[in-house]
Amino acid sequence: MLRRIPSTPLVCLAIFLSTILMNASWAAGPDESLEVLLKPNQPSSPPAPVSLKARTRYASAKQIVVLPGPDPCMPLPAGVAKVKPLIGLPYYSAPSCILPKPRVGQWEMGAQVFFATSRGTIGWPRYSQYTLGWSGWENKADFNDDLNLPKHTTWVDLSARYQFRPSWSFKYSVLFNELKGGGQPQNYFMFGNQWGTFFGFGYNINSKWQHSYHRLSLVYDAIKTCTALVSVEAGWVHTDDRIDVGCSTCGWWTQTFSKGGDSAMVSIGLQNCVKTAPNGGSLSCDNKVSVIFLDDVEGWDVQLGGRYSIPLNCGRSGYVKGGYRFVGLKKQQPDLLFTSNLEGGFIEGGLIF
């Protein structure tokens, strides 16, 4: 009895071998197979002509919109140290002390009360040829001892500043008052024309001094940061002085001295933030030095003090300022001599809006 040949396994083996032999010619080597895997798929359709290819379009610079980041000088709420920026913008840390300053298109207006000690002299005419035992002496009358004007007075100073550029602004201010006095002078002096009126012991005189001191300047912010401001000013100074002296008991006519002057002024100011409170209020030092010259005038105006600023809504703020101030003016010509000195503390309030 013959054994049965297993036909089914033989058939499967034959099919497997034929498949390997048919695909051997299309098989690739190891290196070629790796290159085929890494190479991108080839397009099935033929490439388009160069003339029909679409041109690459690049975004125009005008079409790029850059969103503004946070204002580095903008006060932040209490307890917030950083602000998360927009996508692509760097992080920024808020300054620990912020000094409020007027922005473009804003005004800064202030009113100052100046508690000053007033001193001065008037020589009109400066040299007298009138003989009183000697000739050619310099004629001077003291404001307090001779004219009996009050020594301790209160003056008013008003100021306005407009910021028309980020670093440029106009500023105007005026200091004015009217002082009245009377009594008997402690020295003899001449007041009036060359052969005019003498005043001295035993005369009961009435006196009045009207003074105004105007300043108009162009301000340049040389250094302007979140915490400090250094400003340089240059401008025009105009002074008006009128002194009336008369005798109420002798019937003489009142003699009047009236003189105005125009001079130049240069100034430098420094504001530096010291501390900002959690409520947004800032304490800063505020100093300014001015020098006056030209038109036979010498003078100075020095303010040393501090400022406390209070933030308001919509970028506005108010401030209170206090300190010590010196104002000195001296005008001397062949026919007259005039000096005035004001010194004392002051307090000022204002708004930035």
Buried (B, 14 or more C-beta within 10 A) or exposed (E): EEEEEEEEEEEEEEEEEEEEEEEEEEEEEEEEEEEEEEEEEEEEEEEEEEEEEEEEEEEEEEEEEEEEBBEEBEBBEEEEEEBEEEEEEEEBEBBEBBBBBBEEEBBBBBEBBBBBEBBBBBBBBBBBEBEEEEEEEEBBBBBBBBBBBEBEBEBEBBBBBBBEEEEEBBBBBBBBBEBEBBBEBEEBBBBBEEEBBBBBEEBBBBBBBBBBBBBBBEBBBEEBBBBBBBBBBEBBBBBBBBBBBBBEEEEBEBBEBEBEBEBBBBBBBBBBBBEBEEEBBBBBBBBBBBBBBEBEBBBBBBBEBBBBBBBBEEBBBBBBBBBEBBBBBBBBEEEBBBBBBBBBEBBBBBBBB
